[in-house]
Every structure is written in C-alpha cells, then in structure tokens.
Amino acid sequence: MSKAKQGSHESQGSQEGFENRESSTTPTATKDSVAVTTEREDGVLYLGIDLGTSRTSVTASNGVRETVASYVGYPKDVVSRKLLKRDVLFGDDAVKHRLSLDFYRPLEHGVIKDTDASKNIKAARDLIAEIIRLAQPRKDELVYAVIGAPAQASIHNKDAILQAAKETVDSVMLCSEPFSVAYGLDMLDDVLVIDIGAGTTDLCRMHGTMPEDSDQITNTFAGDWVDNRLAELLTEAFPEAQHTIQMVKAIKERHASVAKEVEPCVVTLPVKGKPTQFEITDQLRAACQGIVAPIVEGLSQLIATFDPEFQDRLKNRVLLAGGGSQIKGLDSAIEREMLATLGGGKVLRIEEPVYGGANGALKIAHDMPAEYWEKLK
C-alpha cells in the first residue's frame, strides 16, 4: 500500500490542444492540473474511489490517498487462522499468504464476478470497506462516495457494486471511469480518453456534456490480456521454464515496454527447481504491443462517428490513463498506429495513473449539490 497527502491545486490543464512532443520528452497531464479541493462541509467526508480489477484506490477530502491490490483472502482453516491471526487479508498481504487462504480477486473486467457470486460479492464488500477504512473517516462523519465503473458496465453489474458499497457509506453514486479522469483534469470538451485497467480498456469521447452510451467503448485488451498473452509466449519460447500468472504480472509491471529501443529484459525463472536466466525482450514487447491496434480501432470508431468539423481536434486531444498507461512508449506506439490509420493524432499521458480516476471521482463528489447526496441515501 502507498499513502500520501493531497493538496489543493489550481487547474492548469490546457483546453486548446496539446503542445507538440519533443523527441526526448513525453508530455503528461500533471497532478497539478487536477483541481481537487480538500475543503469540505463539516461532518461529511467525500471519497473518490477507483474500484479496479487489479488495484483499488481512494482519494479523500481529508487529504488521504491510499491504494491496495484488489485481492481478498480468508484463512482456510484453524491452522491458517492461528498462523495469520486475522480473519481477512487484503492486497499484497493476501497475495503473499494465498496458499493459506481462500483467495479471491472479486472483480473481473472491472465488475464483480458472476462465478461463485455470493463469495465474490462478500469479498468485494470487504474490499470496499477496507479502502474506506484506509481513508480514515471519523466516527461522527457522513461518508459520501463516488465510485468509478467501466464505461459500459451493465445495470446488473452497477447495482452489484452499489449494493456492496452501501453497507459502508452513507450515500454512493457511480460514474464512468474515463469520464472521471477527464473531469479531474477539467478536460471535458473534444477529448478522447483511454483508460487502461487490468480487466478492461475504456474509451470515452468527451464533448462538453455527460457522455452517452454512443460516446463510450469498452474492450478486454487490457492488463490481464497482456499477462495471459505474455504467459503464452513464454511457454512457446521457453517450454522448460516454470511461471505463474503472478510471476508474469510482476515481470510485466517492472519491465513492460513497446519502445523501439529498450534495454534487453532478462528475467530469472525456475527450470526443474534451478533459477535460470531468460532474455524475453521480444516476447514482452509483442504482448504489450497487442493492445495497441484494438485501442486505435476503438478510437477510430469514436472519431468517425463524431461531427466531421471537429474530428481533427478530437484526435489531437487523446488522454492516456490507467495502470496500463505506464507501459513504456505506449503513447508513442498509439500515435504511430493513429498516423497509419487516421492520418495522425497526439496522445497525452496523465501523470498519476494510479490516482487519476480517484482524483476525478472526488472532484465529482465535491461538485454534487448536497440535496443530490440526500436523495441518494
């Protein structure tokens, strides 16, 4: 887990398009462009929550920010309970002790899993309760939360998230994850948002109003897809090497790159119990590159169905967000694919991929009138 304090920032996000990229630098939407105030009404704690398949993050009006891996574990038996001395474990702690636990990753493709539904709903409820606990609400405070959900989550899936949250907050609403990113940066007019999570990649077209269904596209070419593809490529290239999906995920998170020039990626994997080094640069690049074409295909669809007078402006204002945006060189790879298929485009990577969605959700929570929160209770 990581913890930081968030101050108030004035909005510095440009509304007139992105500056040209210098060859040696990558433009980013900085955290200073996130206008989230920490002032709050007496007795109310506002929370922005990014409930993700891989990580769950919260930004609170008391200045607290926390993130935890979206894993939940319960001791399997009396021996594991005696060993762990807890009834439930979360995040990296749960991953570390997963062999002693009934282990859950309750979210899949950004929503609560339908398989083994009752247990995953309980795990999701406990995960939401934990992230709210980490936000340090006072006992005398009301807790109002805005939770990010995938752009095209079904009504059933949204209701499941709402029901899981209502046990630990006083009032809650959902918003589209890419919309919350754009809202946090005050970039609401003629902008395309790419939000790459673990379970889904959400694309959203912003044009000065609340996005409609036709403004949003969701696909599953995201972090989990890269993990599974990389595992397949490693098995094909090095059949003798042993690895788990957790090991592959850790390799990706440390070394992921689609840059044209990159240092060789050498990792250590066991072969019949013996640690052995493998050079996996090509396999890693190929797995990461696999999400680029589906992303640009979605962007093309959103651009082609937009007012033709504003299409050029739209494709030159693309925000890249989410944990997957941390893949080295991904912004440039998307620009190259856009050049080939759309004749050009500019991509701006946001500076805070872990908290971008939560920052925007908190800003939405602040901007909602008090009477609206009362109606949602």
C-alpha positions as CSV (number, residue, x, y, z in Angstrom):
1,M,0.0,0.0,0.0
2,S,1.1,3.6,-0.5
3,K,-0.1,6.7,1.3
4,A,0.3,10.3,0.5
5,K,-1.3,13.7,1.3
6,Q,-3.1,15.6,-1.4
7,G,-3.1,19.4,-1.5
8,S,-5.3,21.7,-3.4
9,H,-4.3,22.6,-6.9
10,E,-5.4,25.1,-9.5
11,S,-6.4,23.7,-12.8
12,Q,-3.6,24.1,-15.4
13,G,-5.0,21.6,-18.0
14,S,-5.0,23.1,-21.4
15,Q,-8.3,23.3,-23.2
16,E,-6.8,24.2,-26.6
17,G,-4.9,21.0,-27.6
18,F,-1.6,19.5,-26.7
19,E,1.7,21.0,-27.4
20,N,4.0,19.2,-29.9
21,R,6.1,16.4,-28.4
22,E,9.8,17.0,-28.2
23,S,11.7,13.9,-29.4
24,S,13.4,13.4,-26.0
25,T,10.4,14.0,-23.7
26,T,6.9,12.7,-23.1
27,P,4.1,15.1,-22.4
28,T,2.0,14.4,-19.3
29,A,-1.2,15.7,-17.7
30,T,0.3,16.6,-14.4
31,K,-1.2,16.2,-10.9
32,D,-1.1,20.0,-10.6
33,S,-3.9,20.1,-13.3
34,V,-6.2,18.1,-11.0
35,A,-8.4,20.7,-9.3
36,V,-9.4,18.7,-6.2
37,T,-10.1,20.8,-3.2
38,T,-9.7,19.4,0.3
39,E,-12.2,21.8,1.8
40,R,-15.3,20.0,3.0
41,E,-18.5,20.5,4.8
42,D,-18.5,19.9,8.5
43,G,-19.5,16.3,9.2
44,V,-19.0,15.0,5.6
45,L,-16.1,13.0,4.2
46,Y,-16.1,12.9,0.4
47,L,-14.4,9.9,-1.3
48,G,-13.4,9.3,-4.9
49,I,-12.9,5.5,-5.4
50,D,-11.4,3.8,-8.4
51,L,-12.6,0.2,-7.9
52,G,-10.3,-1.7,-10.2
53,T,-9.7,-5.3,-11.2
54,S,-6.1,-5.1,-10.2
55,R,-5.9,-2.1,-7.8
56,T,-8.4,-0.2,-5.8
57,S,-7.5,3.5,-5.0
58,V,-9.2,6.2,-2.9
59,T,-8.7,9.9,-2.7
60,A,-10.4,11.6,0.2
61,S,-11.4,15.2,1.1
62,N,-9.4,14.9,4.3
63,G,-6.2,14.7,2.1
64,V,-5.7,10.9,2.5
65,R,-4.8,8.9,-0.6
66,E,-4.4,5.1,-0.5
67,T,-4.2,2.2,-3.0
68,V,-4.4,-1.5,-2.4
69,A,-4.2,-4.5,-4.7
70,S,-7.7,-5.8,-5.3
71,Y,-7.2,-9.2,-3.6
72,V,-9.0,-10.6,-0.6
73,G,-8.2,-13.7,1.4
74,Y,-9.8,-15.6,4.2
75,P,-7.9,-18.2,6.3
76,K,-8.7,-21.8,5.1
77,D,-8.8,-23.4,8.5
78,V,-7.9,-23.1,12.2
79,V,-4.2,-23.6,11.5
80,S,-4.0,-20.8,8.9
81,R,-6.1,-18.6,11.2
82,K,-3.7,-19.2,14.1
83,L,-0.7,-18.5,11.8
84,L,-2.1,-15.3,10.3
85,K,-4.0,-14.0,13.4
86,R,-6.6,-12.3,11.1
87,D,-10.0,-13.2,9.7
88,V,-9.4,-11.4,6.4
89,L,-6.3,-10.2,4.5
90,F,-6.1,-7.7,1.6
91,G,-3.8,-6.7,-1.2
92,D,-0.2,-7.7,-1.4
93,D,-0.5,-9.3,2.1
94,A,-3.2,-11.6,0.7
95,V,-1.1,-12.5,-2.3
96,K,1.9,-13.3,-0.1
97,H,-0.1,-15.7,2.0
98,R,-2.5,-17.0,-0.7
99,L,-1.6,-20.7,-0.2
100,S,-3.1,-20.5,3.3
101,L,-6.2,-18.6,2.2
102,D,-9.5,-18.9,0.3
103,F,-8.2,-16.4,-2.2
104,Y,-10.4,-14.0,-4.2
105,R,-9.9,-11.4,-6.9
106,P,-13.5,-10.3,-6.7
107,L,-13.5,-8.1,-9.8
108,E,-13.3,-9.3,-13.4
109,H,-13.4,-6.9,-16.3
110,G,-14.0,-4.1,-13.8
111,V,-17.2,-5.6,-12.3
112,I,-18.0,-8.2,-9.6
113,K,-17.5,-11.7,-10.9
114,D,-20.7,-13.7,-11.6
115,T,-18.9,-17.0,-10.9
116,D,-19.2,-18.0,-7.2
117,A,-21.2,-14.8,-6.9
118,S,-22.0,-14.8,-3.2
119,K,-18.4,-15.2,-2.2
120,N,-17.1,-12.6,-4.7
121,I,-19.8,-10.2,-3.5
122,K,-18.7,-10.7,0.1
123,A,-15.0,-10.2,-1.0
124,A,-15.9,-7.0,-2.9
125,R,-17.9,-5.7,0.0
126,D,-14.9,-6.3,2.4
127,L,-12.5,-4.7,-0.1
128,I,-14.7,-1.6,-0.3
129,A,-14.9,-1.5,3.5
130,E,-11.1,-1.8,3.7
131,I,-10.4,1.0,1.3
132,I,-12.9,3.3,3.1
133,R,-11.2,2.4,6.4
134,L,-7.9,3.4,5.0
135,A,-9.4,6.8,4.2
136,Q,-9.6,7.4,7.9
137,P,-13.2,8.6,8.3
138,R,-14.2,9.9,11.7
139,K,-17.0,8.2,13.6
140,D,-19.1,11.4,13.6
141,E,-18.8,11.9,9.8
142,L,-21.1,11.0,7.0
143,V,-19.3,9.3,4.1
144,Y,-20.3,10.2,0.5
145,A,-18.5,8.3,-2.2
146,V,-18.3,8.3,-6.0
147,I,-17.1,5.0,-7.4
148,G,-15.7,4.6,-10.9
149,A,-17.1,1.8,-13.0
150,P,-16.3,0.5,-16.5
151,A,-17.8,2.7,-19.2
152,Q,-20.2,0.0,-20.5
153,A,-20.9,-1.9,-17.3
154,S,-24.4,-3.4,-17.3
155,I,-27.2,-2.2,-15.0
156,H,-26.9,-5.5,-13.1
157,N,-23.2,-5.1,-12.6
158,K,-23.6,-1.5,-11.5
159,D,-26.3,-2.5,-9.0
160,A,-24.0,-5.1,-7.5
161,I,-21.3,-2.5,-6.9
162,L,-23.8,-0.1,-5.4
163,Q,-25.1,-2.8,-3.0
164,A,-21.6,-3.8,-2.0
165,A,-20.8,-0.2,-1.1
166,K,-24.0,0.8,0.6
167,E,-23.1,-1.2,3.7
168,T,-20.1,1.1,4.5
169,V,-21.1,4.5,3.1
170,D,-24.0,6.8,3.8
171,S,-24.5,7.8,0.1
172,V,-22.9,6.5,-3.1
173,M,-23.0,7.0,-6.8
174,L,-21.2,5.5,-9.8
175,C,-19.5,7.3,-12.7
176,S,-17.8,6.1,-15.9
177,E,-14.1,5.7,-15.1
178,P,-12.8,7.5,-18.2
179,F,-15.2,10.3,-17.5
180,S,-13.9,10.7,-14.0
181,V,-10.3,11.0,-15.4
182,A,-11.3,13.8,-17.8
183,Y,-13.4,15.5,-15.1
184,G,-10.5,15.6,-12.7
185,L,-8.3,17.3,-15.3
186,D,-11.0,19.8,-16.3
187,M,-10.7,18.5,-19.9
188,L,-14.4,18.0,-20.8
189,D,-14.6,19.4,-24.4
190,D,-13.5,17.5,-27.5
191,V,-11.2,15.0,-25.7
192,L,-10.8,11.2,-26.2
193,V,-9.9,9.3,-23.0
194,I,-8.2,5.9,-23.0
195,D,-8.3,4.3,-19.5
196,I,-6.3,1.0,-19.5
197,G,-7.1,-1.1,-16.4
198,A,-6.4,-4.7,-15.7
199,G,-9.7,-6.1,-16.8
200,T,-10.9,-3.6,-19.4
201,T,-9.7,-0.7,-21.6
202,D,-12.4,2.0,-21.6
203,L,-12.6,4.6,-24.4
204,C,-14.7,7.7,-23.9
205,R,-15.5,10.7,-26.2
206,M,-16.0,14.0,-24.3
207,H,-17.7,16.9,-26.0
208,G,-18.9,19.2,-23.2
209,T,-21.8,17.1,-22.0
210,M,-22.3,13.9,-20.0
211,P,-21.1,11.1,-22.3
212,E,-23.9,8.8,-23.7
213,D,-23.6,5.1,-24.5
214,S,-22.6,6.0,-28.1
215,D,-19.6,8.0,-26.7
216,Q,-18.1,5.0,-24.9
217,I,-16.5,1.8,-25.9
218,T,-15.1,-1.0,-23.6
219,N,-12.8,-3.9,-24.7
220,T,-10.9,-6.5,-22.8
221,F,-7.5,-5.8,-24.4
222,A,-6.1,-4.6,-21.1
223,G,-3.6,-5.6,-18.4
224,D,-4.9,-9.1,-17.8
225,W,-4.9,-9.8,-21.5
226,V,-1.2,-8.8,-21.7
227,D,-0.4,-11.1,-18.7
228,N,-2.1,-14.1,-20.4
229,R,-0.5,-13.4,-23.8
230,L,2.9,-13.0,-22.3
231,A,2.5,-16.3,-20.4
232,E,1.5,-18.0,-23.7
233,L,4.6,-16.5,-25.5
234,L,6.9,-17.6,-22.7
235,T,5.6,-21.1,-22.8
236,E,6.1,-21.2,-26.6
237,A,9.6,-19.8,-26.4
238,F,10.8,-21.5,-23.2
239,P,8.7,-24.6,-22.5
240,E,11.1,-25.7,-19.8
241,A,10.6,-22.5,-17.7
242,Q,8.1,-22.5,-14.9
243,H,6.0,-19.5,-14.1
244,T,2.7,-18.5,-12.6
245,I,0.4,-15.7,-13.7
246,Q,1.5,-13.7,-10.6
247,M,5.2,-14.0,-11.7
248,V,4.3,-12.9,-15.2
249,K,2.3,-10.0,-13.9
250,A,5.3,-8.9,-11.8
251,I,7.6,-9.1,-14.8
252,K,5.2,-7.0,-16.9
253,E,4.8,-4.3,-14.2
254,R,8.5,-4.0,-13.9
255,H,9.7,-4.2,-17.5
256,A,6.7,-3.6,-19.8
257,S,7.7,-1.6,-22.9
258,V,6.7,-1.1,-26.6
259,A,9.6,1.4,-27.2
260,K,11.6,0.9,-30.3
261,E,14.8,0.9,-28.4
262,V,14.9,-0.7,-25.0
263,E,17.4,-2.5,-22.7
264,P,17.3,-6.3,-23.0
265,C,14.9,-7.7,-20.5
266,V,16.5,-10.6,-18.7
267,V,14.4,-12.4,-16.0
268,T,15.0,-15.4,-13.8
269,L,12.6,-18.3,-13.9
270,P,12.9,-21.8,-12.4
271,V,13.7,-24.8,-14.5
272,K,13.3,-28.1,-12.6
273,G,13.9,-26.1,-9.4
274,K,17.0,-24.3,-10.6
275,P,16.9,-20.5,-11.2
276,T,17.7,-19.9,-14.8
277,Q,18.0,-16.6,-16.8
278,F,16.0,-15.9,-19.9
279,E,16.0,-13.0,-22.3
280,I,12.4,-12.2,-23.0
281,T,12.5,-8.7,-24.6
282,D,10.7,-9.8,-27.8
283,Q,8.0,-11.7,-26.0
284,L,7.3,-8.8,-23.7
285,R,7.2,-6.2,-26.4
286,A,4.9,-8.4,-28.5
287,A,2.4,-9.0,-25.6
288,C,2.3,-5.3,-24.8
289,Q,2.0,-4.3,-28.5
290,G,-1.1,-6.5,-28.8
291,I,-3.4,-3.9,-27.1
292,V,-2.4,-1.0,-29.5
293,A,-4.4,-2.0,-32.6
294,P,-7.7,-2.6,-30.6
295,I,-7.3,0.7,-28.8
296,V,-6.8,2.6,-32.1
297,E,-9.7,0.7,-33.7
298,G,-12.0,2.0,-30.9
299,L,-10.6,5.5,-31.2
300,S,-11.3,5.4,-35.0
301,Q,-14.9,4.4,-34.4
302,L,-15.4,7.3,-31.9
303,I,-13.7,9.8,-34.2
304,A,-15.5,8.6,-37.4
305,T,-19.0,9.0,-35.8
306,F,-18.2,12.5,-34.5
307,D,-19.1,15.8,-36.1
308,P,-16.6,16.0,-39.1
309,E,-15.9,19.6,-38.4
310,F,-14.3,18.7,-35.0
311,Q,-12.7,15.3,-35.8
312,D,-9.2,16.7,-36.2
313,R,-9.4,18.5,-32.9
314,L,-10.7,15.3,-31.2
315,K,-7.9,13.0,-32.5
316,N,-5.3,15.5,-31.4
317,R,-6.6,15.5,-27.8
318,V,-6.2,11.9,-26.6
319,L,-5.7,11.3,-22.9
320,L,-3.9,8.1,-21.9
321,A,-4.7,7.0,-18.3
322,G,-5.0,3.9,-16.1
323,G,-2.4,1.5,-14.8
324,G,-1.7,0.2,-18.3
325,S,-0.6,3.7,-19.4
326,Q,2.7,3.0,-17.6
327,I,3.9,0.7,-20.4
328,K,7.0,2.5,-21.7
329,G,6.5,4.0,-25.1
330,L,2.8,3.2,-25.3
331,D,1.8,6.8,-26.1
332,S,4.2,6.9,-29.0
333,A,3.0,3.5,-30.2
334,I,-0.6,4.6,-30.2
335,E,0.4,7.8,-32.1
336,R,2.2,5.7,-34.8
337,E,-0.9,3.5,-35.2
338,M,-3.1,6.6,-35.4
339,L,-0.8,8.0,-38.1
340,A,-1.2,4.8,-40.1
341,T,-5.0,4.5,-39.7
342,L,-6.2,8.1,-39.1
343,G,-3.5,10.2,-40.7
344,G,-2.2,11.5,-37.3
345,G,-3.0,12.2,-33.7
346,K,-1.5,13.3,-30.4
347,V,-1.5,11.4,-27.1
348,L,-1.0,12.9,-23.7
349,R,-0.2,10.5,-20.8
350,I,-1.6,11.6,-17.4
351,E,1.0,11.9,-14.7
352,E,-0.9,10.0,-12.0
353,P,-2.2,6.7,-13.5
354,V,-2.9,5.2,-10.1
355,Y,-4.9,8.1,-8.7
356,G,-6.2,9.7,-11.9
357,G,-9.7,8.1,-11.7
358,A,-10.0,8.5,-7.9
359,N,-9.0,12.2,-8.2
360,G,-11.7,12.9,-10.7
361,A,-14.3,10.9,-8.7
362,L,-13.5,13.0,-5.6
363,K,-13.9,16.2,-7.7
364,I,-17.3,14.9,-8.9
365,A,-18.3,14.2,-5.3
366,H,-17.4,17.7,-4.2
367,D,-19.3,19.3,-7.1
368,M,-22.6,17.4,-6.5
369,P,-25.1,19.5,-4.6
370,A,-25.9,18.5,-1.0
371,E,-29.5,17.8,-1.9
372,Y,-28.4,15.3,-4.5
373,W,-26.5,13.3,-1.9
374,E,-29.5,13.4,0.4
375,K,-31.7,11.9,-2.3
376,L,-29.2,9.1,-2.9
377,K,-29.3,8.0,0.8
